[in-house]
Amino acid sequence: MSTQNGWLSIDRVRVELMRIAHSDDDAFLNTLDPRVLLGWYVVFVSVPWMFYDTLVLGALLAFMGVLVVVSRVNRILLAVLVFGMVSNLAFFGVVVWATGGDAVGAVRALVPYNLKLASISLASVAVFTTMTPSRLSKGLLSLGVPRKFTFSLAYGYRMLPVLLEEYRDIVHAIRLRSRGPARDGVLRWRHWWHLLWIGVRAFYPLIFDVAKRSRVTVEAMETRGFSRSLGDPSSRRLRFETLGTGTRDWAFLGLSAVFLLGLFWLRATTFLPGLR
């Protein structure tokens, strides 16, 4: 529950959420047309399931890693992804070893599957943490997704940092008005239980705040004619004026196509058989 400045704290998470909700307009992936980026994402989350060779999947994971570096994805998300993949393999190996099986062989058999999941996860993180909520909603709207859903998605992106900051304020208020345990106990279990109790208790006033903010937002949107604009063709044309493909979009698609052809060529070759 620490709110001090650190690598893993409420303030750090809030800053990262603010960066996601208000992304850098000059970021590479955010400068691409959202329709192109969503189409690219659909293709590249399907491609890993076409391959089984470790070498090919490793090359695909390296490509996604380069894309993540270019997209400047925050370290917390990357750490969670790496921890999940490593802990999953370690847990499965321990279970197989405890039941008398070949733990090394079982982990080796799961490596291709985890490489596929890692590639898909990195692609998802790179795309959806780089695009601004407005561009993402426009891209989905242009593909036929109902506008109410796209507005809710963009609104949720914008509200996450605000709600997290409000949650932090509620936690501070409860800690100031409550008394901590007189004795910490073994391994400070009473202290950690007290923090957990505060964290759970802080959710209840947060739920009422969310309901109040949602009601105010709905009333404000209705006052400005949101429901009427849903079926207005001129409103849709106005939203789509900023969309359009350019040289950068086609270059990105061309490089991605060349990389895909390289993956299929790499699968068809017979050199370095020991890495397969």
N, C-alpha and C positions, 0 to 999 in steps of 0.2 A: 504493500500500500504506500510505499514511499513516493513522495511527490517532489523530492529533491532532484536537482539536475543530474542525471546519470544516463547511462546507456539504455537502461530499461526502467522507466518510471512513467507516471501518468503524464507529466509535462512533456516527456520525450514522445510518447505516443500521440499526444494532442498535436504537437508540432508536425509530426509525420502525417497525421490525418488532415491537418490544414494544408500541407503541401499537396496531398492527393486531391482534396476538394478544390483547391485553387492552384491547379498545375501551372507550370511554366509554359507560356504560350510559344516560346521559342524552342521547346524540346523537340527532338527529331521526330518522334512518332506523332506528336501532337500537331505537327505541321502537315501531316498527310491527311488526305480526305478520309473521314471516318468510315465511309462505305468501303473504301479500298482496304482500310485496316481491319474492319470486321470480316470482310471476305478472306483476307490473308489469314486471319486468326482461325476461321473455320477450316481452312485447308490444312494449316500446320498443327491443329489439334487432332486431325485425322491421319496425317502422315505417319506419326510414330507407330500406329497399329499395323502398318504395312511391312514393317521391318522386324527382324528378330536377331540380326547380327549385332554383337556388342560393339564392334568397330563402327558400324553405321550409326547406331544409336548414340555412341559417344561423340561422333562428329555432329550429329543433330543437337546434342546437349551443349556442345561447345559453341555452336552457332547461336543458340538461345542465350547462352551466357554472355556472348558479345553484345547481343541486342539488349540484354538487361543492363550491362555496363553503360551502353550508349544512352539508355533511358534513365539512368541514375536512380534506380530503384533503391528504396531505403533499406538499411541494414537489418532492421527488425524483421521485415517480411522474409528476407533472404535467410536470416538465422532460423526462423520458424520452419521454413521449407527444408533446410539442411538438417535440422534437428529431427523433423518428422521422418525424413527418409532414412537417416542413420539409425534412429531408435527403432523404426519398424524392422529393419534388417537384423539389428541386434536382438530384439525381442523374439523374432521368429527363430533365430539361431539358438538362443537359449532354450526355447521351448523344445526344439528338435533334439538338442543335446540332452535335456532333462528326460526325454522319453526314450533315449537310447539310440537315436538316429545319427546320421552323418550331418552335423551342423554346417561344416564348411561346404559340402555339396549342396545342401538346401539353400544356403545364402547365395552361392554361385548361381543356382538356378533362378533365383529371384532378381538377380542384378538386371537382366534385360527389362523385366517388368517395371522395376523402379526407375530405370533410365527413361522409360516412356513416360511415366508419371512426372518425373522431374522436368522433362522437356515441355510437357503440357502445362505444368505449373508455372514455369518460367515465362512461357509465352503469355499466359493469362495475366501474370503480374506485370509484365512489360507493357501489355496493351492497355489494361484497365486502370493502372495507376498512372499512366502517362496522359491519356486523353482527359480533357476537362469534362465535367458533367454535361455542360451545354452541348459540346460537340458530340459526345456519346449519345445524348438524347436525340439530336438532329439526325445522326446516322441511323439510329434505330427507327425513327419516325419515317425517314425516307425509304426504309425497307418494309414498311407496312405495319409496324408495331403501333398499337393505339397510343394516342397522345397522352391519355391519362396515365398510362404506365410509364412512358418516357418522362413525364413531369414528376411522377412519384420517385423515379430513380434519381433524377437530378436533385430533387429536394432532399432525398435521403443522404446523398453525397454531401450536400451543403450543411446539413444539420448535424452530421456526426461529430465534427469538432466542437460545435456549440454545446451539444449534449454532454460530451465528455468533460468539457470545462465546467459545466453546471454540476455534473456528478462529482467532480473534484471539490467544488465549493460546498456541496452538501456533506461530503465526507469530512472536510475541515470543520464544518459547523457541528456535526455530531461528535467529533473528537474533542472539541472545546467544551461541549456541554455534558460529556460523560466522563466517568472515572475509570481509569485503567485498573487492571488487576494489581492487588497489593503485592503479590509474589508472582514471579514469572513461571516458576515450576521447572521441571526437567526439560532441557532444550527449549526453554521459553515457550512452552506450548500454550500457556494461558495468554501470553502476549499475542501470539499468532491467532488464537481463537478469538480474542477480542477484536483484532483487525478484521477477521473474516465476518464477525457479527456486524461490525460497522459497515463493511462493504455491502452485505446483503440488505441491511436496513436502509441504506441510502438509495436503493432502487425504488422503494415505494413512493417517496416524494418525487423522484424523477419521472415515474409513470404519469403522475398527475400533471407535471410540467409539460411533458410531451403532448398529452391530450389538450392542454390549454393552448400550446403553440400551434398545434394542428388546427384547432378551431379558429384561431385568429388568422392563420394563413388561408384557410378555406374562405372565410368571410372576405378577406382582402382580395383574393383572386376572383371571387364572384362579383365583387363590387366593380372590378375592372373588366368584367365581361369575359371571363375565362371560358365559361360553358358555351357562350355564343361563338367564340373564336375556334372551337373544336371542329366545326363543320364549314368554316369559312375558307374558300379556296385562296383568297388573297392573303390570309394569315399564313397558310402553308407556303405559298410562294415567297413571302417575306422571310420565313425561317430558313428556306433553302437557298437564299441568295448567296450566302457565304460558302456553300458547298461547290466543289468543282475539282476535277483532276488536273494535274499539271505534270511538268517534266519530272519532278521529284517522285511523284506517285508511280509513274511508269518505270522510272529507274529502279525504284525499290521492288516493284513487282518483277522486273526483268532479272535483277540480281537474285531474288528468291527463287525464280524459275530455274536459273542456272545452278543454284545450289541444290535444288531438288533433282535435277538431271545428274549432278555429281553424286548424289546419294545413291541413285539407281545404278550408276556406273560402278560405284564402289561396292555395291552388293553383288554385282555380276562378275567382278574381278576375283582372281584366285590368289593374289599375293597377300602376304602376312596372314596365313591361315591360322596361326597360333592365337591371334587376337580375336578370332570369331567365336 
